[in-house]
Amino acid sequence: MSGCGYYDTCLRPVYFPPPSPEHTESIVRGMLADRARSWGLPDGTMTVTPDQIALLRGLAAGASPCVA
């Protein structure tokens, strides 16, 4: 019998490239939806503004949103 069962050590490496800045909005919205669901909140309770998305996009790129 061959194959990768539950106790087998059959590993298949998969490459997942890091998300780029254009993925920020969907990642943030997904995280908010997950958090709201885990807290038992109705859909759409937690929101994020376009300005907040821009700040998070800057953080993801390594820039600081709090620069004077």
Beta strands, then each sheet from edge to edge (+ up, - down):
end
